[in-house]
Amino acid sequence: MTHYIRAHHDAIVVGISTFLADNPSLNCRYNLNKHKIRPVIIDPHFKSSSKLAGSKIVENYTDGTGLKPLIVVSRDVNSSSTEEFDV
């Protein structure tokens, strides 16, 4: 049921705790029309920076099976720490 619902939406949103604990793929396996979903991580303090490079969502993006992840950070996050990631 979860992947059927994902097939009908453009993004899936998780919080930073879920991302860090589970390393989720955030993709759609019920994919008859090759619909790609944008993974969105709510990460106010940019704690994901150390885990992004080896994550499943970045792997999906680089192999073409997923869209580029969107990381939502607080305005208080130093912009120099986000330059590498385009957040």
C-alpha positions in Angstrom: 0.0 0.0 0.0 2.8 2.5 0.8 4.4 2.2 -2.6 1.1 2.5 -4.3 0.5 5.8 -2.5 4.0 6.9 -3.4 3.3 6.3 -7.1 0.7 9.0 -6.9 2.8 11.7 -5.2 5.8 13.8 -6.2 7.8 13.7 -2.9 8.2 11.8 0.4 9.2 13.7 3.5 11.0 12.3 6.5 12.6 13.9 9.5 16.3 13.8 10.3 15.9 11.1 13.0 14.3 8.7 10.5 17.1 9.4 7.9 19.9 8.9 10.4 18.4 5.8 12.0 17.1 3.9 8.9 19.0 5.2 5.8 15.7 4.9 3.9 15.5 4.6 0.1 12.5 6.8 -0.2 11.6 5.4 -3.6 8.6 3.8 -5.3 8.7 0.1 -6.0 5.2 0.2 -7.5 6.4 2.0 -10.5 4.6 1.2 -13.7 5.3 4.5 -15.4 8.8 5.1 -14.0 7.6 7.8 -11.7 10.4 9.2 -9.6 9.8 10.7 -6.2 11.8 13.6 -4.7 13.1 12.6 -1.2 12.8 15.5 1.3 14.6 15.5 4.6 13.6 18.0 7.3 17.0 18.7 8.9 17.1 22.0 10.8 20.7 21.7 12.0 22.1 19.9 9.0 23.0 16.7 10.9 22.7 14.7 7.7 25.9 16.2 6.2 28.1 13.3 7.4 25.7 10.6 6.2 24.5 11.9 2.8 27.4 10.7 0.6 26.8 7.0 1.4 23.1 7.2 1.7 20.5 5.2 -0.3 18.8 8.4 -1.5 22.0 9.8 -3.0 22.8 6.4 -4.5 19.3 6.4 -6.1 20.0 9.8 -7.5 23.4 8.9 -8.9 22.2 5.7 -10.6 19.2 7.5 -12.1 16.4 5.7 -10.2 15.6 8.7 -8.0 15.4 12.5 -8.0 18.0 14.7 -6.3 17.2 14.9 -2.6 16.0 18.1 -1.0 17.4 18.9 2.4 15.5 21.5 4.4 17.7 23.3 6.9 17.3 26.2 9.2 18.5 29.7 8.2 20.9 29.5 11.2 23.0 26.8 9.4 26.3 28.2 8.2 26.1 28.5 4.4 29.7 27.3 4.0 28.8 24.0 5.5 26.1 23.4 2.9 28.0 24.5 -0.2 29.1 21.0 -1.1 25.5 19.7 -1.0 23.4 22.4 -2.7 20.8 22.6 0.1 
